[in-house]
Amino acid sequence: MTNRTVEDYIKAIYKLERGGEKVSTSVLAGELKLADASITDMLKRLSEKGYARYVPYQGVGLTPRGRRMALSIVRRHRLWEMFLVQFLDYSWDKVHEEAERLEHVTSDELEQRLDKILHWPTVDPHGDPIPNAQGEIEVQEDIPLSECAAGVFVRILRVSDHDGELLEHAAKIGLTLNTRIRVEEKMTFDGSMVVKVGAKERFLSKHVARAIFVQPA
């Protein structure tokens, strides 16, 4: 049970819990792209180590110890994403996989130096909050763009980083952080919409609109 394997499992459980899902072995297997049998074996080990509470046929949840580790991993991941964008000129759709590798080899001192050189950022390049050094994370008040009605003005707070192609597309049509847009039209039959970005109107599928999170502007 390598450190990286443990960290990958803990971060995946944390992500699913944050999304409001019941974390069953099959859901976790889908997230990690692994077989259910190997998932069950690892969950038993994590439970023995005090990182998780696993009950067969009921699912798994993180213990306070596991949650602290998860927030530490998330913090390092998002700090690296900021570093890659600010100092190495990565685009926001290219940083996730690099940060996935770097988060596992980051010492406490390196984490502190990253935070300092970045001037203690509170969000990553996609707008996701960065946990602070004490393991606290800010709860953002936002809603998916797909839930907005026609005629409202909103500002983009974050964009889901789960799909690099979607991030690349969003950047191309001007849907970046802090951009103010207007919902011009919303199609009731499929949830797609037309938004105004500056002087241009852009068509968005429901899939894209659900990945963009906004606040009233």
C-alpha positions in Angstrom: 0.0 0.0 0.0 2.1 2.9 -1.3 1.6 6.5 -0.1 0.4 7.5 -3.6 -2.2 4.7 -3.6 -3.5 5.7 -0.2 -3.6 9.4 -1.2 -5.4 8.6 -4.5 -8.1 6.7 -2.6 -8.5 9.3 0.1 -8.8 12.1 -2.3 -11.3 10.2 -4.4 -13.5 9.5 -1.4 -13.3 13.1 -0.4 -14.3 14.3 -3.8 -17.3 12.0 -3.9 -18.4 12.9 -0.4 -18.2 16.6 -1.3 -20.3 16.0 -4.4 -23.0 14.6 -2.1 -22.8 11.0 -3.4 -23.1 7.9 -1.3 -19.6 6.4 -1.6 -20.2 2.8 -2.5 -17.5 0.5 -3.7 -18.9 0.6 -7.2 -19.0 4.4 -7.3 -15.5 4.6 -6.0 -14.4 1.9 -8.5 -15.8 4.1 -11.3 -14.0 7.2 -10.0 -10.6 5.4 -9.8 -11.2 3.2 -12.8 -10.5 0.0 -10.9 -12.2 -3.3 -10.3 -14.6 -3.6 -7.4 -12.6 -6.4 -5.8 -9.5 -4.4 -5.5 -11.5 -1.5 -4.1 -12.9 -3.6 -1.3 -9.5 -4.9 -0.2 -8.1 -1.3 -0.1 -11.0 0.0 1.9 -10.5 -2.6 4.5 -6.9 -1.5 4.8 -7.8 2.2 5.0 -10.3 1.4 7.7 -7.6 -0.5 9.7 -5.2 2.4 9.4 -7.9 4.9 10.7 -8.3 6.9 7.5 -11.8 5.7 6.6 -14.9 3.9 8.0 -15.9 1.1 5.7 -19.1 -1.0 6.2 -19.7 -3.7 3.6 -22.8 -3.1 1.4 -23.2 0.4 3.0 -20.2 2.3 1.7 -17.3 4.2 3.0 -16.6 7.6 4.6 -13.5 9.4 5.7 -12.6 9.7 9.4 -11.4 13.1 10.7 -7.8 11.8 10.1 -8.7 10.8 6.6 -10.3 14.2 5.9 -7.2 16.1 7.1 -5.1 14.1 4.7 -7.5 14.7 1.9 -7.5 18.4 2.4 -3.7 18.4 2.6 -3.5 16.6 -0.8 -6.1 18.9 -2.3 -4.2 21.9 -1.1 -0.9 20.8 -2.7 -2.6 19.9 -5.9 -4.3 23.3 -6.3 -1.1 25.2 -5.3 0.8 23.3 -8.0 -1.9 24.2 -10.6 -1.5 27.8 -9.7 2.3 27.6 -9.9 2.2 25.9 -13.3 -0.2 28.6 -14.7 1.6 31.6 -13.2 5.3 30.6 -13.6 5.5 27.9 -16.3 2.8 29.3 -18.7 0.6 26.3 -18.6 -3.0 26.8 -19.8 -5.8 25.9 -17.3 -6.7 22.8 -19.3 -3.2 21.3 -19.1 -2.4 21.5 -15.4 -4.4 18.8 -13.8 -2.3 15.7 -14.7 0.9 17.5 -13.9 -0.4 18.5 -10.5 -1.6 14.9 -9.9 2.0 13.8 -10.1 3.5 16.6 -8.1 1.1 16.5 -5.2 2.5 13.2 -4.1 6.1 14.3 -3.9 5.7 17.6 -2.1 7.3 18.1 1.3 5.8 20.4 4.0 8.6 23.0 3.3 8.1 22.9 -0.4 4.3 23.4 0.1 5.0 26.5 2.3 7.4 27.9 -0.3 4.9 27.4 -3.1 2.2 29.2 -1.0 4.5 32.1 -0.3 5.8 32.6 -3.9 2.2 32.5 -5.1 1.2 35.2 -2.5 -1.1 32.8 -0.6 -3.8 32.2 -3.2 -7.3 31.3 -2.0 -8.5 29.7 -5.3 -6.8 27.7 -8.1 -6.9 28.5 -11.8 -10.3 26.9 -12.2 -11.8 28.9 -9.2 -11.8 26.0 -6.8 -11.0 27.0 -3.2 -7.5 26.1 -1.9 -7.6 24.8 1.7 -5.4 26.8 4.0 -2.4 25.5 6.0 -4.7 24.7 8.9 -6.9 22.4 6.8 -9.8 24.8 6.5 -11.6 25.3 3.2 -14.0 28.1 2.2 -17.5 27.2 1.2 -18.4 29.0 -2.0 -21.9 30.2 -2.7 -22.4 29.5 -6.4 -24.8 27.7 -8.7 -24.4 25.9 -12.1 -25.0 28.2 -15.0 -27.5 25.6 -16.3 -29.9 26.6 -13.4 -30.0 30.3 -14.4 -33.0 31.8 -16.1 -33.0 33.9 -19.3 -32.3 37.6 -18.7 -30.0 37.4 -15.7 -26.5 38.7 -15.4 -24.0 36.5 -13.7 -20.2 36.3 -13.0 -18.2 33.1 -13.5 -16.7 31.9 -10.2 -15.3 28.5 -11.2 -15.3 26.0 -14.0 -15.1 22.2 -13.5 -11.7 20.8 -14.1 -12.9 17.3 -14.9 -12.8 17.7 -18.7 -9.7 19.3 -20.3 -11.5 19.7 -23.7 -14.3 21.5 -22.0 -11.9 23.9 -20.3 -10.1 24.6 -23.6 -13.4 25.3 -25.3 -14.6 27.6 -22.5 -11.4 29.6 -22.7 -11.7 29.9 -26.5 -15.2 31.5 -26.2 -14.3 33.8 -23.3 -15.9 31.9 -20.4 -13.0 32.4 -18.0 -13.0 33.3 -14.2 -14.7 36.6 -13.2 -16.2 37.1 -16.6 -19.6 38.8 -16.5 -22.1 37.3 -18.9 -25.9 37.6 -19.6 -28.2 34.6 -20.2 -29.9 35.6 -23.4 -32.0 32.5 -24.0 -32.6 29.1 -22.4 -34.1 26.2 -24.3 -36.6 24.3 -22.2 -36.5 21.1 -24.2 -32.8 20.3 -23.8 -31.4 22.8 -21.3 -29.0 24.4 -23.8 -28.7 28.2 -23.7 -27.4 31.3 -25.5 -25.2 33.6 -23.4 -23.7 37.0 -24.2 -20.0 37.3 -23.5 -18.9 40.9 -24.1 -20.5 41.8 -27.5 -20.7 38.2 -28.7 -23.4 35.6 -28.3 -22.3 32.0 -27.6 -24.3 28.8 -27.7 -23.8 26.4 -24.8 -25.0 22.9 -24.5 -26.4 21.8 -21.1 -23.2 19.7 -20.5 -21.1 22.9 -20.8 -23.5 25.0 -18.8 -23.6 22.5 -15.9 -19.8 22.7 -15.6 -19.7 26.5 -15.1 -20.5 27.9 -11.7 -21.7 31.5 -11.2 -23.0 34.1 -8.8 -25.4 37.0 -9.6 -23.6 40.0 -11.0 
